[in-house]
Each structure stands twice: as structure tokens, then as C-alpha cells.
């Protein structure tokens, strides 16, 4: 049995988390492909009001995020065989909400230095998240705690290495 099959059989849901520009979508989609499970792009489920707010450079509040997080929790729970979700999951409370849908939910926190994150965010043409929101996200970010199932990774590593580290951590 390969590593990918073992994880798929267990029905693990992975949430690839971190601030804007860390690579959640790229790493999440690659991880899902390796595991043979659906990939859920969390940004696709933001309300029009949330997208408009972020596009205007206004940080989202906990209230703004609540309905979005509930929707993502339900999407994860609907995939009993496992799935991978890209979601900033900046606060422990947000991660707790995603976990309370049941099943084995683990987090892969893609972490990096502000200068690298800013460079990446600035080089994403057409994305609604302006670089000006990066500092707000970094202030809001609560890193994974020792009692949370997951792993923290350095975004300077290659995408293949990041995916391999996630797979090896489970």
C-alpha cells in the first residue's frame, strides 16, 4: 500500500493554511492530487460582500468569516473519504470550527517571512487580495498549537518537498 492510498483510506481531511501568498492553493491542489481526493479552493466560497471588502483593502472580521467557515466545514464533512481544503485558518477558533464537522482534520501551516510573502502577493495579477492586507493577516495569525493535529512548514522549500513533508507527517 502506498502512502497516498493509506491516507486516502483513513479519510483524513487536510486544511492547507496560512496568510495570503504562502501557496495554499498550489500546495493544496498538489496534495489532493497525490492523495487522490477532492481539492476544495476555500477562496471560491467567500461571499461577494467578503470579496468586495478584501478587494477594497478592508480586513475581514470574525463575523465576516463565520458563514464562510461554516460552509467550508460542511464541504469537508461531505467528503468522508478525505479532501484537501485551502483556507487561511488564521485563528485557533477558526480551526476549531473546521474540526467540529467531524472526522480526522489536520492542518498544514505554510509559514514564511513577511518579505517573501509580500513578494509573492505582489506578483499575483488579478487576485482580489491586495498586498496591503498582508500585515493584518500576519497580526491575526495564531500559529498551530502543540495540541492541534498538523505540521508547520517553511515556504522556502520546494512544492514537492512541502507535499512530501505533509504526507510524511501523518
Residue pairs with C-beta under 8 A, 6 or more apart in sequence:
1 9
3 167
3 168
4 34
4 35
4 36
4 167
5 36
7 35
7 82
7 167
7 170
8 35
8 36
8 37
8 81
8 82
10 82
10 104
10 170
11 80
11 81
11 82
11 103
11 104
12 82
12 103
12 104
12 105
12 106
12 170
13 76
13 79
13 82
13 83
13 84
13 85
13 103
13 104
13 105
13 106
14 28
14 31
14 35
14 82
14 83
14 84
14 85
14 105
14 106
14 107
14 108
14 166
15 76
15 84
15 85
15 86
15 87
15 89
15 95
15 98
15 105
15 106
15 107
15 108
16 24
16 27
16 28
16 31
16 84
16 85
16 86
16 87
16 107
16 108
16 110
16 166
17 24
17 87
17 88
17 89
17 90
17 95
17 107
17 108
17 109
17 110
18 24
18 88
18 89
18 109
18 110
18 111
18 112
18 141
18 155
19 88
19 90
19 117
19 134
19 137
19 138
19 141
20 88
20 117
20 121
20 129
20 133
20 134
20 137
21 117
21 118
21 119
21 120
21 121
21 124
21 134
22 110
22 111
22 112
22 117
22 120
22 155
23 110
23 120
23 155
23 159
23 162
24 42
24 86
24 87
24 88
24 110
25 41
25 43
25 86
26 159
27 108
27 110
27 159
27 162
27 163
27 166
28 39
28 41
28 84
28 85
28 86
29 39
29 41
29 84
29 86
30 159
30 160
30 163
31 39
31 84
31 108
31 163
31 166
31 167
32 38
32 39
32 83
32 84
33 39
34 163
34 167
35 82
35 84
35 167
37 79
37 81
37 82
37 83
37 84
38 79
38 83
38 84
39 83
39 84
39 85
39 86
40 72
40 75
40 76
40 79
40 83
40 84
40 85
40 86
41 86
42 68
42 72
42 85
42 86
42 87
42 88
43 86
45 68
45 71
45 72
45 75
46 54
46 68
47 67
47 68
49 64
50 60
50 64
50 65
50 68
51 128
53 60
53 64
54 60
54 128
54 129
54 130
54 133
55 128
55 130
57 130
57 132
57 133
59 133
59 136
59 137
59 140
62 91
62 93
65 94
69 87
69 94
69 97
69 98
70 97
72 85
72 87
72 98
73 97
73 98
73 100
73 101
74 101
75 83
75 85
76 83
76 85
76 98
76 101
76 103
76 105
77 101
77 102
77 103
80 103
85 98
87 94
87 98
88 94
88 137
89 95
89 98
89 107
90 137
90 140
90 141
90 142
91 140
91 141
91 142
92 142
92 145
92 148
95 107
95 144
95 148
98 105
99 105
104 149
105 149
106 149
106 150
106 151
106 169
106 170
107 144
107 148
107 149
107 150
107 151
108 150
108 151
108 153
108 162
108 166
108 169
109 143
109 144
109 150
109 151
109 152
109 153
110 153
110 155
110 162
111 143
111 152
111 153
111 154
111 155
112 154
112 155
112 156
114 134
114 135
114 138
116 155
116 156
117 134
117 138
117 155
118 131
118 134
121 127
121 129
121 130
121 131
121 134
122 131
143 152
144 150
144 151
144 152
150 169
151 165
151 166
151 169
153 162
153 165
153 166
155 162
157 165
